[in-house]
Amino acid sequence: MQAESQYMTNDPKDISNENNSSGNVATGDQLSQPVQQHDDGAAHPMPGRESSNKLIAKNTLLLYLRMIVVMLVTLYTSRLVLATLGEEDYGIYQVVGGLVGMFTILSGSLSVSTSRFLTFALGKGDFAELKKTFATVRAIHIIMAVSMFVICELLAVWFLKTKLTIPPDRLYAAKCALHCSIASFSIALLNVPYGASVISHEKMSTFAYMSILEVVVKLLIVYLLLIAPIDRLIFYAILGLCASILYQAIYMVYCLVKFPECKAKPALDRSIVKSISSFIGWTFWGNAAVVVKDQGVVMLLNIFFGPVVNAAQGVGMQVSGVVTRFIGGFMTATQPQITKSYASGDISRLNDLLIKSTKFSFFLMVVLIFPLINNTRVLLDVWLVEVPDHAVNFANIILIYTFIDCFTTPVYTAVMATSKIRIYEIGLTILYFANILCAYIALKLGMVPEVVFVLAIIFKLFVLLLLIQQCCKLFKFDLGSYIKLYLVMVLPIVAYGAAISLAYQLLIGNDSFLKLILFTVAFEMLMLPFIWWYGFSVGERAFVLNFIKGKLNLSR
């Protein structure tokens, strides 16, 4: 099946030769494999469906091992950072980070575009195009990093001085933290092409190894913060900048050694710049809406309630971040395969990945979300020295918002792969600007701060419907199987989990850490077998068992 022709795009990037990409014709269960041409003159066959499934499983396992380690250390260090900085400084740091985040409107578009174009070129097996694409996106990111640094320094400092609620005696420290955050942001922007290359090549073991370094650095930062020779907020920001420089340098060196295309000197290829510009032109508005919605919430909470509520929001985001990292591990492993399936014209494989990635990420969410939501207060009491007001409510509502991401991310990736995103980006922009406007009106009317996150959930559901509509329009999306997934899989499992939670609350309650442990063990013992026999097909169970057996035999 042929990849669909080029279209004016919003967020993902548009390649001018997409309509000429060669597709594969399936014969029975066999699929002809495109070849990937390297500069050594050798033609390397692209992996088939079975090997791709094994690669996804392997990458998912590596990413989850990484995330478990990072999660545990992050929870521990976050607790110490909050206790060391105090609620006020911690809240200020969240606001400063949100202020810099307002300037990720364009960088977000560049990041999505870079990842999509590199993955698409790999999916086509065209090394020459891959090399030109990397050289072009690298040049673009250098230009943008310098430009954004100057713009952020001018506008962000002005906004900090004139619009935010910062105690006068902490204004200087806030400015220093802002400068460090801007520098970190610019360095991260320079590294986008290298991070996208790692993901596009599906070298997820790199992230696993980097987690060891991240753990060491996080613990070192906490230790140094406790013996800070200067203002702790300023010192924390400086240490964060140093860590950012270290991470980006390592990724750059790794890519230069491992991936031949990354050695290409920065150069602007006219046709690729035109395609990327078209893509970015549309994605800019969608990213603007996302940034205004996410970072606008931070600003609104600060304006209406002050930095203490921002600290509570930061705690809520930390909790949801733990879950997001788990789901992100699976999604990161599947996203390149979704894009490559579209690039090679294998729409059947694309639909299969959409359904499976949605289903499995949902399973992962269920086993994490229910124990967290049912025991948030106890968890925060154990985790933090002092739990900020609203933190429990924020955490629970944001967890529900994160839960919806397991449904939106696969279809979003598919829409981005097509590069036909104009309608989606326009709709996304309208929805998210409406979201932040409604949040402002609600707070102006005197409503509680939790309302902003409830509104975010409502508008996120509208975004999911928009993505499904676009999938139906852009390729032969298997809508019937997708709806069946919700009716036959999602609703019964959610109802089963809710019944377990309700029965436990009525019989035992959740007012101690011991009861938290008991609930978690009981829930997983009842939920995991149910998911295994009800949620997995016979073929999926066989694949998982064979994969595990293979790993066990390999380790012997």
Secondary structure, DSSP 8 states (H G I E B T S, - for coil): ---------SSS---TTGGG-----EETTEE---EEE-TTS-EEE---HHHHHHHHHHHHHHHHHHHHHHHHHHHHHHHHHHHHHHHHHHHHHHHHHHHHHTTHHHHHHHHHHHHHHHHHHHHHT-HHHHHHHHHHHHHHHHHHHHHHHHHHHHHHHHHHHHTS---GGGHHHHHHHHHHHHHHHHHHHHHHHHHHHHHHTT-THHHHHHHHHHHHHHHHHHHHHHT-SS-HHHHHHHHHHHHHHHHHHHHHHHHHHH-GGGGS-----HHHHHHHHHHHHHHHHHHHHHHHHHHHHHHHHHHHH-HHHHHHHHHHHHHHHHHHHHHHHHHHHHHHHHHHHHHTT-HHHHHHHHHHHHHHHHHHHHHHHHHHHHTHHHHHHHH-SS--TTHHHHHHHHHHHHHHHHHHHHHHHHHHHHT--HHHHHHHHHHHHHHHHHHHHHHHTT--TTHHHHHHHHHHHHHHHHHHHHHHHHS---HHHHHHIIIIIIHHHHHHHHHHHHHHHHHT---SHHHHHHHHHHHHHHHHHHIIIIIS-HHHHHHHHHHHHHHHHHH-
